[in-house]
Structure formats: structure tokens, C-alpha cells
Amino acid sequence: MESVEHQQQAATRSRSPSLPAAPPSPPLSPNSAAAAALANARWTPTKEQVGVLEGLYRQGLRTPTAEQIQQVTARLQKHGPIEGKNVFYWFQNHKARQRQRQKQQAFDYFSKQF
């Protein structure tokens, strides 16, 4: 059995030379902290944005191309902040939830039959 110290030495030797550690960041000012919080905030769609997205889904748009995502994003930006990734994930999630609802409805139907 190897000792913990021996394992640590072996691991240190097998690693490639590491870069020096970055100096610690200066503390964030309140403005910087607020800006960082906004940058990492979740997207909350407006009613108008949801209405447009659901309309497109009802019209048959299920997996938009990159170009379609850009077009939809530009259209939705009139109603509030949004990014292309929000549009992409909205369609992905909506499709998955729709499938789950259909499976649940089928299960409920068959469970009532028996």
C-alpha cells in the first residue's frame, strides 16, 4: 500500500508544469457586482415574448435553425431583453414538456380503461 504522501508526490510528478496562480481579483464595487449579477441573471420572458414563441410553435416551428433563431431573437427584442440561446432553449424545453404531457395523457387514458 502506498502512503498518501507517496501518492501526492507521484501525482505532482505526472502533471505538466502548471502556470503560476493568478493574483486575487480586487473586490468588486457595488456597480460591478450589480453588473455581474445582471449578466448572470436568468431570462424571464415577457407575456408578449411567450405569445410570439407559442404562436411560432403552433405554426409548426419545432427546431429552429441558427438563422431562424436570429430572426426570432431580433423580433422578440422589441418586447424585452433576450438572447439567441434563450430562444434555442425555449424551443428545446417546450418540445420536451409537450412530449411529457402527451405521455402523461396517454397513461391517464389507459389507466382509466383498465
Rosetta silent file (secondary structure, phi, psi, omega in degrees, C-alpha in Angstrom):
SEQUENCE: MESVEHQQQAATRSRSPSLPAAPPSPPLSPNSAAAAALANARWTPTKEQVGVLEGLYRQGLRTPTAEQIQQVTARLQKHGPIEGKNVFYWFQNHKARQRQRQKQQAFDYFSKQF
SCORE:     score description
SCORE:     0.000 S_00000001
   1 L     0.000  134.670  179.887    0.000    0.000    0.000 S_00000001
   2 L   -85.779  149.378  175.997    1.315    3.428   -0.906 S_00000001
   3 L   -78.820  159.777  178.884    1.328    6.225    1.570 S_00000001
   4 H   -60.476  -40.381 -179.386   -0.723    9.329    0.909 S_00000001
   5 H   -62.669  -42.196  179.830    2.492   11.355    0.693 S_00000001
   6 H   -63.916  -40.890  178.666    3.918    8.992   -1.915 S_00000001
   7 H   -63.560  -40.625 -179.765    0.699    9.236   -3.993 S_00000001
   8 H   -65.762  -40.753  178.949    0.806   13.035   -3.830 S_00000001
   9 H   -64.193  -41.385  179.538    4.442   13.100   -4.967 S_00000001
  10 H   -65.033  -40.788  179.343    3.648   10.778   -7.874 S_00000001
  11 H   -65.626  -38.601  179.499    0.694   12.921   -8.895 S_00000001
  12 H   -65.264  -41.101 -179.807    2.834   16.064   -8.749 S_00000001
  13 H   -68.036  -34.090 -175.280    5.496   14.495  -10.976 S_00000001
  14 H   -79.092  -17.894  178.674    2.951   13.290  -13.554 S_00000001
  15 L   -74.794  151.503  173.799    1.354   16.716  -14.011 S_00000001
  16 L   -75.334  160.166 -179.221    2.579   19.074  -16.638 S_00000001
  17 L   -57.737  130.962 -176.633    4.226   22.235  -15.365 S_00000001
  18 L   -91.170  155.242  177.409    1.496   24.446  -14.034 S_00000001
  19 L   -77.155  151.787  177.564    1.098   28.126  -14.653 S_00000001
  20 L   -63.019  148.642 -178.475    1.610   30.461  -11.737 S_00000001
  21 L   -64.390  142.279  179.115   -1.567   31.226   -9.845 S_00000001
  22 L   -70.747  144.740  177.986   -3.396   34.358  -10.952 S_00000001
  23 L   -64.978  150.226 -178.598   -3.294   37.213   -8.470 S_00000001
  24 L   -62.291  145.554  179.548   -6.501   37.617   -6.489 S_00000001
  25 L   -71.865  147.104  174.809   -9.096   39.899   -8.058 S_00000001
  26 L   -68.565  155.866 -179.417   -9.722   43.235   -6.415 S_00000001
  27 L   -61.413  145.532 -179.331  -13.017   43.455   -4.548 S_00000001
  28 L   -75.502  138.648  172.494  -15.983   44.314   -6.750 S_00000001
  29 L   -76.334  161.603  179.788  -17.514   47.740   -6.444 S_00000001
  30 H   -55.198  -37.648  178.673  -21.301   47.803   -5.977 S_00000001
  31 H   -65.546  -40.623  179.343  -21.691   48.793   -9.615 S_00000001
  32 H   -67.498  -40.517  179.191  -19.524   45.908  -10.769 S_00000001
  33 H   -63.690  -40.366  178.874  -21.364   43.434   -8.555 S_00000001
  34 H   -65.988  -41.252  179.483  -24.674   44.629   -9.930 S_00000001
  35 H   -64.040  -41.596  178.567  -23.389   44.352  -13.470 S_00000001
  36 H   -64.612  -40.230  179.142  -22.139   40.831  -12.806 S_00000001
  37 H   -63.856  -40.595  178.720  -25.471   39.858  -11.264 S_00000001
  38 H   -65.770  -38.177 -178.854  -27.322   41.164  -14.301 S_00000001
  39 H   -66.383  -29.831 -178.396  -25.028   39.291  -16.663 S_00000001
  40 L  -100.979    5.359 -177.922  -25.731   36.014  -14.850 S_00000001
  41 L   -70.895  150.458  176.352  -29.433   36.608  -14.263 S_00000001
  42 L   -73.836  152.093  176.926  -31.944   34.166  -15.695 S_00000001
  43 L   -80.088  127.443  175.022  -34.082   35.233  -18.601 S_00000001
  44 L  -114.262  108.818 -176.003  -37.662   35.932  -17.637 S_00000001
  45 L   -69.348  145.806  174.524  -39.792   36.130  -20.771 S_00000001
  46 L   -80.392  166.289  178.999  -42.436   38.809  -21.080 S_00000001
  47 H   -60.269  -38.188 -179.739  -46.027   37.858  -21.926 S_00000001
  48 H   -64.731  -42.578  179.660  -45.511   39.197  -25.426 S_00000001
  49 H   -62.695  -44.095  179.950  -42.379   37.088  -25.936 S_00000001
  50 H   -63.653  -41.229  179.118  -44.141   33.934  -24.741 S_00000001
  51 H   -60.181  -43.837  179.030  -47.085   34.700  -27.010 S_00000001
  52 H   -65.390  -45.844 -179.143  -44.844   35.036  -30.060 S_00000001
  53 H   -62.059  -44.614  179.726  -42.886   31.879  -29.207 S_00000001
  54 H   -65.844  -36.249  176.423  -46.047   29.833  -28.636 S_00000001
  55 H   -62.140  -44.462  177.795  -47.509   31.142  -31.891 S_00000001
  56 H   -62.594  -39.400  179.574  -44.429   30.039  -33.792 S_00000001
  57 H   -64.869  -43.523  178.411  -44.594   26.633  -32.099 S_00000001
  58 H   -63.487  -30.169  178.230  -48.275   26.227  -33.047 S_00000001
  59 L   -76.506   -6.141  175.022  -47.360   27.098  -36.646 S_00000001
  60 L   111.700   -1.040  178.204  -45.004   24.118  -36.685 S_00000001
  61 L   -76.470  114.434 -177.299  -41.621   25.588  -35.798 S_00000001
  62 L  -114.075  -46.057 -179.164  -40.061   22.953  -33.530 S_00000001
  63 L  -128.277   87.841 -176.477  -36.288   23.041  -34.068 S_00000001
  64 L   -68.362  146.392  175.255  -35.308   26.436  -35.473 S_00000001
  65 L   -74.597  170.848  179.149  -32.132   26.816  -37.490 S_00000001
  66 H   -59.671  -39.517  179.247  -29.445   29.277  -36.406 S_00000001
  67 H   -66.231  -42.331  178.292  -30.789   31.800  -38.923 S_00000001
  68 H   -64.304  -38.614  178.045  -34.360   31.375  -37.659 S_00000001
  69 H   -60.658  -43.714  178.456  -33.151   31.804  -34.076 S_00000001
  70 H   -61.948  -42.239 -179.974  -31.509   35.104  -35.031 S_00000001
  71 H   -65.084  -44.719  179.561  -34.694   36.292  -36.738 S_00000001
  72 H   -65.037  -41.952  179.507  -36.914   35.320  -33.802 S_00000001
  73 H   -60.455  -45.541  179.192  -34.484   36.899  -31.326 S_00000001
  74 H   -60.739  -40.191  178.939  -34.493   40.187  -33.265 S_00000001
  75 H   -66.836  -40.127 -176.874  -38.292   40.142  -33.290 S_00000001
  76 H   -77.102  -21.676  179.948  -38.536   39.376  -29.566 S_00000001
  77 H   -65.169  -18.713  175.686  -36.020   42.063  -28.544 S_00000001
  78 H   -67.377  -21.281 -176.290  -38.742   44.624  -29.242 S_00000001
  79 H  -105.666    1.659  179.415  -40.566   43.201  -26.209 S_00000001
  80 L   146.027  171.816 -177.929  -37.621   42.961  -23.795 S_00000001
  81 L   -67.493  137.352  179.075  -34.093   41.644  -23.364 S_00000001
  82 L  -162.590  150.805  177.000  -33.440   38.228  -24.885 S_00000001
  83 L  -120.589  163.781  179.132  -30.547   36.284  -26.432 S_00000001
  84 H   -58.619  -37.527 -179.589  -30.441   33.627  -29.103 S_00000001
  85 H   -63.383  -30.785  178.089  -29.654   30.939  -26.548 S_00000001
  86 H   -65.506  -40.743  178.870  -32.913   31.800  -24.763 S_00000001
  87 H   -66.137  -46.890  179.938  -34.862   31.149  -27.968 S_00000001
  88 H   -56.210  -51.430 -177.400  -32.964   27.916  -28.623 S_00000001
  89 H   -69.855  -30.064  177.858  -33.568   26.565  -25.118 S_00000001
  90 H   -61.241  -47.799 -179.774  -37.206   27.714  -25.076 S_00000001
  91 H   -64.814  -41.732  179.360  -37.980   25.559  -28.116 S_00000001
  92 H   -61.214  -47.108 -179.139  -35.980   22.637  -26.750 S_00000001
  93 H   -68.615  -40.319 -178.684  -37.746   22.774  -23.374 S_00000001
  94 H   -63.493  -41.613  178.579  -41.191   23.386  -24.858 S_00000001
  95 H   -62.422  -43.871 -179.487  -40.830   20.357  -27.129 S_00000001
  96 H   -65.537  -42.275  179.447  -39.736   18.159  -24.206 S_00000001
  97 H   -66.727  -36.155  177.640  -42.585   19.350  -21.973 S_00000001
  98 H   -62.269  -43.477  177.879  -45.074   18.755  -24.778 S_00000001
  99 H   -62.705  -40.935  179.160  -43.847   15.165  -25.118 S_00000001
 100 H   -63.047  -42.227  178.853  -44.133   14.660  -21.349 S_00000001
 101 H   -61.657  -43.589 -179.769  -47.725   15.963  -21.379 S_00000001
 102 H   -63.434  -41.914  177.934  -48.653   13.634  -24.222 S_00000001
 103 H   -63.195  -41.407  179.925  -47.153   10.632  -22.438 S_00000001
 104 H   -65.296  -41.265  178.986  -48.982   11.559  -19.236 S_00000001
 105 H   -64.409  -41.459  178.136  -52.279   11.959  -21.095 S_00000001
 106 H   -64.251  -42.025  178.131  -51.836    8.581  -22.774 S_00000001
 107 H   -62.237  -45.707  179.634  -51.010    6.997  -19.423 S_00000001
 108 H   -61.503  -41.562 -179.778  -54.057    8.612  -17.794 S_00000001
 109 H   -61.658  -49.573 -178.017  -56.299    7.433  -20.653 S_00000001
 110 H   -69.884  -31.532  178.793  -55.107    3.834  -20.477 S_00000001
 111 H   -69.561  -28.081  176.286  -55.174    3.701  -16.705 S_00000001
 112 H   -74.523  -27.150 -177.647  -58.869    4.710  -16.803 S_00000001
 113 H   -74.181  -27.328 -175.927  -59.589    1.949  -19.336 S_00000001
 114 L  -108.774    0.000    0.000  -58.306   -0.797  -17.026 S_00000001
